[in-house]
Amino acid sequence: MTNIYIESIFMAWGSILSNKMRSLLTMLGIIIGVAAVIALMSIGYGVQSDIENNISSLGSNTITVTPGTGRKPGIRPAAGSMQTLTYKDYLAIRNLPNISYAAPLVNTSYLVVNGNKNWTTRIYGCTEDYATLSSLSVSEGRFWTDKEYNARARVCIIGKTVATSLFGEESPIGQKVRINGNPFTVIGELEEKGYSFMDQDDRVLIPFTTVQERMMHITYVNNIVISSDNADDLSQIESDVTNLLRTRHRIQTGKEDDFSIQNSQDLMETMKSTTQTLTIFLGSIAAISLLVGGIGIMNIMLVSVTERTREIGIRKALGATYNMIIVQFLIESVTVSVAGGLIGVLFGIGISKVIPLVTSLHTLLSVTPIVGSFLFSVFIGLIFGLYPAQKAARLNPIDALHYE
């Protein structure tokens, strides 16, 4: 019996090689389908990876507390537009358990001037803890000292974009700039982070006390950012912060919070779920062409049955059973789909490698779509080859032998 299977495989390959163009056109749907699934899903995985990296670059395992609520229906103040968070709230929050770092934050946009050059950028009034939990570090220069922080000193640390725009290739350390008309000394330059939802290098860090009291003249904070070493603690921290702020702000039971909390892990899971759905959708669309390829295989196998009617009659007259004929034609259809699937895998991997070279898209190859699309192509060959195989096996030997 094994010899029959081996012989059928050789016959299948012989049929493919003897009709090269027809075989290639038959495989084309499978090739395109497999290649499209692999390429599109690699793009989807790449987008997912980029989003996860972008969120992580903003600070992993973080919770951001913002004044105002975003959950009440109807007209309401936007989150961040109210003045309900204070520096004392930050001092109370940082004493809660499981918190590694907590930092108050005020930010606004100002014009920064150096000689005849100017640049409008985002000013962040923060503490050194904010830089730590946001994974910001200084590539040149230093952070401000406690003495400078307490004295509300006019010192600043600038991002790479700001440094390039105002100083070009010249080192900014020790240089004077004017921010909102006030002189500041540049004491540091941040390490380059690149683009992540926004230009992470287009920013200026200034001591929180300086921005809040000497520049913006406010008593509230725009955000309180919290981080934990353990992601599993974020839900408990979020609950503790909510209870603490409701108590401090004297919010009665049943009343809406006057603040909102965003958990970076929740954001990560939401974005991950969204990109996974998109990736599966792209793969499903591409898989439709595999069905088209299956129809092509069925069509060519029906033609093959017609062309080989006399051969089938001879085989049945010599004792070939129904199952033997079925197996022979199924092996032929599966061989075509296997060959198309392998070529499609090679094309798909190649396209995935080329895409980042010619576009700004990042791709990420995964074993799952490669193996899955290949196995699906084999399955398609098996299913769509079944009807032609049954038609061949049901031929009457006498009628087949007399077929012209």
PyMOL commands that set and color helices and strands:
alter all, ss='L'
color gray80, all
select helices_A, chain A and resi 2-18+20-57+87-93+128-133+146-150+160-167+208-215+231-248+264-307+309-317+322-358+367-393+397-401
alter helices_A, ss='H'
color red, helices_A
select strands_A, chain A and resi 62-67+101-114+117-126+138-141+155-158+176-179+182-190+203-207+223-227+259-263
alter strands_A, ss='S'
color yellow, strands_A
deselect
rebuild
show_as cartoon
